[in-house]
Amino acid sequence: MANINTDNGIHPLFHPAAHYDSPSEVLNDDTLSTPEKRIILSSWASDMYAVESCPALREIPGMGHTIRLADILAALRQLDGDDDDPPRGGGVPMRLRRPSAAALRRYF
């Protein structure tokens, strides 16, 4: 990151919402290194920007619209070379019983 100034005087890393409109724009910017792209996308994924009524969306200050968390996470996976969707949720959660509770049921 040798050149901190850009045309408008603000480097994209310090205020990315002024430069990028979507996660794909961050990915497609050849002037950013992979770690810089990761910094921007990770900051957008932060719960700090979660929309209170809809936590699957992120509202980034300075950006005129919300961004889907799924799109941000997909872009981060693409940086890692993993274009696959994340695994689906597991099966039915198991509830472990205490041995003493099972023994009590046998007698009552």
N, C-alpha and C positions, 0 to 999 in steps of 0.2 A: 504494500500500500504506500507507494512512494509519493504519489500526488494526492494531497488531501483536498485540494480545491477542485471544483468542477465548474462548469459554465455558470451555474447560479450561485457558486460559492459554498455550497453544502455538499459534503461527501455522502454518497448513498449509504454508507455503513453507519453514519451518525444519525441520519434521518431518512430511513428507507421509504417511508410513506410518501415523501416528496418526489420520489423517483420511480417507484414501482406500483403497479395497480393490481398485481396478482402474483402468486407464487411462481407461475410459469415465466413471468417477466424476469424475476430474480434468477431463475435457472438459466434463462437464455442470455443473460448479460455476460458477454465474454470478457469484460473488464474486471469482473470480480473473480477472486480465487474461490475454490471450493470451501475453505474455512470461512471466508467472508459471507458466502451464500448461506452457509449453515448458521452463522450468527444471526443474520437477518431473519431467516425462516424460523429458527428456534425462538427468537424474541416474539415473533408474531404468534407462535403456538402457545405462549405463556398464558396461564390462567388469569393473569393480570388483565388481559384484553378480552376475556370471555364475556359474552353478552349474558347478563344476569338471568334473563328469562329463557335463554336458549344457549346453553353452554357449548353446543357444537359449532357456534359461530364466534368469530373474533371481530371486534371493532377496534381498529387501529387508529389512534389519533392522527389527524391529518389526511386520512383516507375517506373518501365520500361514501363508502359502502362497506358492508361486512364481508368477511372472507370465511369460507367453510374450513373448520379445523381439519377435516378429512383431506382437503386440497393441500393444505400446508404439510401435513404428515406424508402425503403421497410425494410431494416435492422433496422432502427430506429423505425418503426411501430411495428416490431416484438418484440423489447425490451419492448414496451408498451403493448404487448399482443394483438395487433391488426394486424392480418394477412391479413385483407381485403385490396383490392386495394383502393386507394383514390377515392372519388366520382368524377364522370365525371363533366366536365364543365357545367355550367348552360345553360339556354335557350338563346334566342336572347336578347341582352341587350336592355332595354327600354330607350328611350330618352325622358326626361321630357321637355315639352314645357313651355315656359313662357306664362302666361295668356295674356299678352299684345300682344304677337306675334299672338296668335290664334285669338284675337279680331280684329287685323289689317287685317288678311286674309279675314274675313267676309265682310269687307267693300271695298276691292279692288279687 
